[in-house]
Amino acid sequence: MEEALQPVSVRRVIALSDNRLQSLARRTVETSAQAADVLVALVTPSAVIAFAMGLWRLTADLRWTETFPISSGFFSHWIVWVALAIGLKFGATVLAAKLLPLEAPARAHRP
């Protein structure tokens, strides 16, 4: 018993012109750069909050302040909060440094 081959349906493909494709790529890069700028802007205050939490936990351990709201677990240690703050700030700095070369040519072409 032989199976007959069925014809493959042909789909219509819309071809993009080079200008349209370049425009789409440019808009995608600009949107990604804007999203990364927003991410950098949000990560820096997060690092400050994490550092403040670390200082609060440290002062609570020294009995300079009242109790810290997280009394047990991973985030009950001040060094975890300080390390998180350093990591967040480092990540934001690296991301901002990688964005800097992308923004310089884009700003040079704008009127």
N, C-alpha and C positions, 0 to 999 in steps of 0.2 A: 504494500500500500504506500504509494508515494504521495507526499503532500505537495500541493501546488503552492508556488510562491505567490504571495499576495503583493500587489503593487503598493509602493510606499507613497503616502500622500505628500504632495508637494506644498510646502508652505510659502507664502509670499513674504519676502524679506524686504524691509524698508531700509534702504541704504542712507546713511547719514553723510552729508557732505563734510569735507575737512573743516570748513569754517564752523559748522554747527557742532562738530565733535570737539573742536578746540574750545569753543565757547562753553560747552558742557563741562569739559575738564577744568577750565579756569574757574567756573562757578563752584565746582566741587572742591577745589583746592581752597578757594576763598572761604567757603562755608566751614571747611575743616579747620582752617586757621582761626576763624572766629570762635568756633567751639573750643579750641584749645586755649584761646585767650580767656574765655569764660571759665574754663577749668582752672587755669592758673590763678585767676582772680578769686575763685572760691576756695582753693586749696590753702592759700596763704592765711586767711582768717581761721581756717580749720587747724592749722599748725599752731596758731596763737592760742586757740582754745585748748588744744591738747597740752601745750606747755603750761597754761594756767592750771589745768587739772593736775598736772604733775607737781607743780609748786604747792597746790592745795594739799595733795596727798602727803608731800614731804613735810609741810608744816603741821599737818595733823599727826604724823608720826612723831614729830618733835613736841607735840602737845602745845603748839603755839596757837592753833585754831581749834574749832569744834571738830567733830567727827566728819570723816569723809563719807559720802553717800554709798560708795562701793566698798564694803568691808571684807569681802572675800572673793577669790577668783583671780583670774589673770590680770584684770584691770585694777586690782586693788594695790598694786605696787607702783610707786612713783616713777621708777626707772622706765617702766613700760610706757607711761604717758610722755616722758621726756624723749625717749627713743622714737615714739610715734611722731612727736612734733618735729624732731630733727629729720626723720625720714620724709615727712610731708613737705617740709620746706626745701629739702634737697631735691625732691622730685619736681616741685614747682620751679625751682631754679633751673634744673636741667631742661625741663620742657620749655621754659621761657627762652633759654639760650638756643635751643633748636629752632624756635620760632623766629628768632631775630634775623637769621639769614634769609628766611622766606619773606619777611615783611619788607626788608630793605629794597629789593628790586621792585616789589609791587608798589611801594610808595614813590619810587623814582619815576615810574611810568604814568602816575596819575597827574592830571593837570592842576 
